[in-house]
Amino acid sequence: MKARLFQSWGWLHLVSVGALLLHTSIPAPYFGRYSQNALIILAMGLLSLPFAFVVGYRWGSVSRPRLPNNWYWLGVGMCWLALAGIWGMPFASALPYQVIRLYLSVVLVSVATWLMPTFTLSRGATRLAMGLGGAALLALIGLSTRFPAVLWVDEAYMASLSWNFGHTTQLEPLVYRHVSTESYALIYMALGGWYRLVGFGFAQGRFFLYMLALLMLGFTFYTARRVYSHSAAWAVLILGAPALLMLNVYRQDISVGLYLSVAFLLYALAHHTQRRILHVLVGFFVAFATDGHPSAYRFSLAFGVAYTLENLLQMIQHKRFFIDPALIYLAIGGVMGVATYIGIYATLAQDFLSLASRSPFLEVSTPWYRLIAEQLFVPLGAIPLVLGCAVLGAGVAVRLAHPLNRVLVVVWAVNMGFIAFFYGFYRSYYLAHSIGIYLLLAVALVYVMIEQLHISPPIVLSGLAMASLGLTVHRVGFSDLAVGYHEAFALADAVREYVPPDQRLVGIDPMYFRMADYDDFVEVASAPWLANREGITRLEAWERIQPSAVVIVEGYPTPPDEALRAYVAQDGWERVACWEGERVGHVDLFMRSPIPPIQSPTCQSLKDTP
């Protein structure tokens, strides 16, 4: 069985060459498609393609030479170091190079498997491994207060709504106080209580969200333990904890993954205990996942499709028509979940129903094939190791006995199709919705490697751990995620020198974490929201908001609103200060007269601010 691991080399090499052929470089002086480096790598891939097939098919049957075990351990260690290196060092982000990295990982794991001598872990070695794993988890928890630093994902919306609910029990985002939105979640209320307990701040919020992510991993771990095996289930923690660090965005999205992880566990328990009534709870939690994000209603449809296909499969096997009670229970639970969701927010937010009916997640999107590709490219850039294992795991999951494997594949496919046809975009933070699906499919691959290919669990899990460690080091140490919010915070501190807390200030999202004490901090997206809701122009929206101080940031991910520029260009406004930053770019502060205008044309660097 182990020979199959080596025989995959040639086919994976072929996939890598195909990815290089389809990739277009920028610039592309050769054949209008390739750069010099890409052409050299492509040529090397084509020349080595026959060699990969020959070596892959023959290596699995070659016996190891008789050498002292120390030499084998040296070879295994070198493979693991190489594995950590290709995942930890800077690597081109283009899709073909990510494919090549996954291919090289399979090669290294195969060689390490072939070299690994037979052994049994001692009690001391097991304790050491668990200690190292615990230390790594503590390091991830510490990093969770800082990463990722994406500078813009409506984080002030969530923070201000949570702080406001924690202190006034009003479900209203303070930074959008002039416009309502339809995005509410129980996580806001819980985070508001957390803020009252430990204090308000960026780090406190990130820590709270990561704790929810680890709770989700706990439910997923027990699901994998029920469906697969105890040893394979550890892959959930090894792959999931670092991946969720990169998805630890200050938004409510992780609660979608949390609700779905409970649903998966209940599904596994329903089949293990033969208590079909548990499918009611499956339907409830799947439907209530909409609490985490309005777009999560797609999972109810996906589960409905999966249960219906399971019912059809049973009818074919039994050669008669019948409706599986599990499908009926799922529908009952789904209705209960929707009713609970609507009941909670119709009570807490009076405009909830009217706003939800105008949700942007009910519109036909841009070309479906672009969003299909984007749904693969985004996770390949954010969580490549998890995605690679999940794709391979999906191929083997449908052949395993437990029906959850088929449900996972169907839900994943329907989810992607629904986004492709009814969404206008796909963001990396949406990965938190489906992270449980990715992890359970990845564990299917680990289970096959351990139970059917008979690879020792320590080999598989240590290989995954090295790759996860290397990838985490790369993302934290070399990628843009290492650039924190320091410039936005420094900008907020600089603006405080000019604008008193009683002013109505317009600023960018992350400034709020240093300016929550301001009576009326308004996020720059407020006017576009207000204009869209009221059917007025953006300039009219700004005139209705009537700020007294405006910060215009050129380097923010969303470009400055031209209507806001026009608003501060009117009589009675003066530019009173400006700054320069590497991440936020050029920044201007405008205030109403009689504030004296800026005296020096030279803008201060944010690096020089205290």
Secondary structure as the mmCIF struct_conf table of DSSP 4:
data_model
#
loop_
_struct_conf.conf_type_id
_struct_conf.id
_struct_conf.beg_label_comp_id
_struct_conf.beg_label_asym_id
_struct_conf.beg_label_seq_id
_struct_conf.end_label_comp_id
_struct_conf.end_label_asym_id
_struct_conf.end_label_seq_id
TURN_TY1_P TURN_TY1_P1 LYS A 2 LYS A 2
HELX_RH_AL_P HELX_RH_AL_P1 ALA A 3 LEU A 22
BEND BEND1 ILE A 26 PRO A 27
STRN STRN1 TYR A 30 TYR A 30
TURN_TY1_P TURN_TY1_P2 PHE A 31 ARG A 33
STRN STRN2 TYR A 34 TYR A 34
HELX_RH_AL_P HELX_RH_AL_P2 GLN A 36 TRP A 59
TURN_TY1_P TURN_TY1_P3 GLY A 60 SER A 61
HELX_LH_PP_P HELX_LH_PP_P1 VAL A 62 PRO A 65
HELX_RH_AL_P HELX_RH_AL_P3 ASN A 69 GLY A 88
BEND BEND2 MET A 89 MET A 89
BEND BEND3 ALA A 94 ALA A 94
HELX_RH_AL_P HELX_RH_AL_P4 LEU A 95 LEU A 115
HELX_LH_PP_P HELX_LH_PP_P2 MET A 116 THR A 118
HELX_RH_AL_P HELX_RH_AL_P5 ARG A 123 LEU A 143
TURN_TY1_P TURN_TY1_P4 SER A 144 ARG A 146
BEND BEND4 LEU A 151 LEU A 151
BEND BEND5 VAL A 153 ASP A 154
HELX_RH_AL_P HELX_RH_AL_P6 GLU A 155 THR A 168
HELX_RH_3T_P HELX_RH_3T_P1 LEU A 174 TYR A 176
TURN_TY1_P TURN_TY1_P5 ARG A 177 HIS A 178
BEND BEND6 VAL A 179 VAL A 179
BEND BEND7 GLU A 182 GLU A 182
HELX_RH_AL_P HELX_RH_AL_P7 LEU A 186 VAL A 198
HELX_RH_AL_P HELX_RH_AL_P8 PHE A 202 VAL A 227
BEND BEND8 TYR A 228 TYR A 228
HELX_RH_AL_P HELX_RH_AL_P9 HIS A 230 MET A 246
TURN_TY1_P TURN_TY1_P6 LEU A 247 LEU A 247
BEND BEND9 TYR A 250 GLN A 252
TURN_TY1_P TURN_TY1_P7 ASP A 253 ASP A 253
HELX_RH_AL_P HELX_RH_AL_P10 ILE A 254 THR A 273
TURN_TY1_P TURN_TY1_P8 GLN A 274 GLN A 274
TURN_TY1_P TURN_TY1_P9 ARG A 276 ILE A 277
HELX_RH_AL_P HELX_RH_AL_P11 LEU A 278 PHE A 288
HELX_RH_3T_P HELX_RH_3T_P2 ALA A 289 ASP A 291
TURN_TY1_P TURN_TY1_P10 GLY A 292 GLY A 292
HELX_RH_3T_P HELX_RH_3T_P3 PRO A 294 ALA A 296
HELX_RH_AL_P HELX_RH_AL_P12 TYR A 297 HIS A 318
TURN_TY1_P TURN_TY1_P11 LYS A 319 LYS A 319
BEND BEND10 ARG A 320 ARG A 320
HELX_RH_AL_P HELX_RH_AL_P13 PRO A 325 LEU A 348
TURN_TY1_P TURN_TY1_P12 GLN A 350 ASP A 351
HELX_RH_AL_P HELX_RH_AL_P14 PHE A 352 ALA A 356
TURN_TY1_P TURN_TY1_P13 SER A 357 ARG A 358
HELX_RH_3T_P HELX_RH_3T_P4 PRO A 360 LEU A 362
BEND BEND11 GLU A 363 GLU A 363
BEND BEND12 THR A 366 THR A 366
HELX_RH_AL_P HELX_RH_AL_P15 TRP A 368 ALA A 382
BEND BEND13 ILE A 383 ILE A 383
HELX_RH_AL_P HELX_RH_AL_P16 PRO A 384 ALA A 397
TURN_TY1_P TURN_TY1_P14 VAL A 398 ARG A 399
BEND BEND14 LEU A 400 ALA A 401
HELX_RH_AL_P HELX_RH_AL_P17 PRO A 403 PHE A 422
BEND BEND15 GLY A 424 GLY A 424
HELX_RH_3T_P HELX_RH_3T_P5 SER A 428 TYR A 430
HELX_RH_AL_P HELX_RH_AL_P18 LEU A 431 GLU A 451
TURN_TY1_P TURN_TY1_P15 GLN A 452 GLN A 452
BEND BEND16 LEU A 453 LEU A 453
HELX_RH_AL_P HELX_RH_AL_P19 PRO A 457 GLY A 477
TURN_TY1_P TURN_TY1_P16 PHE A 478 PHE A 478
BEND BEND17 SER A 479 SER A 479
HELX_RH_3T_P HELX_RH_3T_P6 ASP A 480 ALA A 482
BEND BEND18 VAL A 483 VAL A 483
BEND BEND19 TYR A 485 TYR A 485
HELX_RH_AL_P HELX_RH_AL_P20 HIS A 486 ARG A 496
TURN_TY1_P TURN_TY1_P17 GLU A 497 TYR A 498
BEND BEND20 VAL A 499 VAL A 499
TURN_TY1_P TURN_TY1_P18 PRO A 501 ASP A 502
BEND BEND21 GLN A 503 GLN A 503
STRN STRN3 ARG A 504 GLY A 507
HELX_RH_3T_P HELX_RH_3T_P7 ASP A 509 ARG A 514
TURN_TY1_P TURN_TY1_P19 ALA A 516 ASP A 517
BEND BEND22 TYR A 518 TYR A 518
TURN_TY1_P TURN_TY1_P20 ASP A 519 ASP A 519
STRN STRN4 ASP A 520 GLU A 523
TURN_TY1_P TURN_TY1_P21 VAL A 524 ALA A 525
HELX_RH_AL_P HELX_RH_AL_P21 SER A 526 GLU A 534
TURN_TY1_P TURN_TY1_P22 GLY A 535 GLY A 535
HELX_RH_AL_P HELX_RH_AL_P22 ARG A 538 ILE A 545
BEND BEND23 SER A 548 SER A 548
STRN STRN5 ALA A 549 VAL A 553
TURN_TY1_P TURN_TY1_P23 GLU A 554 GLY A 555
BEND BEND24 TYR A 556 THR A 558
HELX_LH_PP_P HELX_LH_PP_P3 PRO A 559 ASP A 561
HELX_RH_AL_P HELX_RH_AL_P23 GLU A 562 VAL A 568
TURN_TY1_P TURN_TY1_P24 ALA A 569 ALA A 569
BEND BEND25 GLN A 570 GLN A 570
TURN_TY1_P TURN_TY1_P25 ASP A 571 GLY A 572
STRN STRN6 TRP A 573 GLY A 581
TURN_TY1_P TURN_TY1_P26 GLU A 582 VAL A 584
STRN STRN7 GLY A 585 ARG A 592
TURN_TY1_P TURN_TY1_P27 SER A 593 PRO A 594
BEND BEND26 ILE A 595 ILE A 595
HELX_LH_PP_P HELX_LH_PP_P4 PRO A 596 ILE A 598
BEND BEND27 PRO A 601 THR A 602
HELX_LH_PP_P HELX_LH_PP_P5 CYS A 603 CYS A 603
STRN STRN8 GLN A 604 SER A 605
HELX_RH_3T_P HELX_RH_3T_P8 LEU A 606 ASP A 608
#
